[in-house]
Amino acid sequence: MLAAAMPALAQTAPAAQRETPAALPEGPGRDVTFYVCTPCHSTAVIRRGGFTRAQWDDLMDWMSERQNMPVLNPELRRTVVDYLAEAFPPRRTSPRGGRNPFAD
């Protein structure tokens, strides 16, 4: 069912955000993550992240509570968080060269 909905989700994104899953690193869960996340923001937002699995998981709560993201079912959430934690682990510095406060 999710696979059938994925292309439709991507079509709801503004034209400036129309990207493909190839904008993200390969890995299990990439396509699902792309189609879950990009209706609200571009992959640039995802690619700037660098967090632990727990931090990515907490971010899901924040987006649901503060940004009105639909609450993901547990299996889908696990797939997305597992992908993000593997593809975008913590960095010692931020993408702009500053210290990453979450890396300590």
Buried (B, 14 or more C-beta within 10 A) or exposed (E): EBEEEBEEBBEEBEEEBEBEBEBBEEEEBBBBBBBBBBBBEBBEEBBEBBBEBEBBBEBBEEBBEEEEBEEBEEEBBEBBBBBBBBBBBBBEEBEEEEEBEEBE
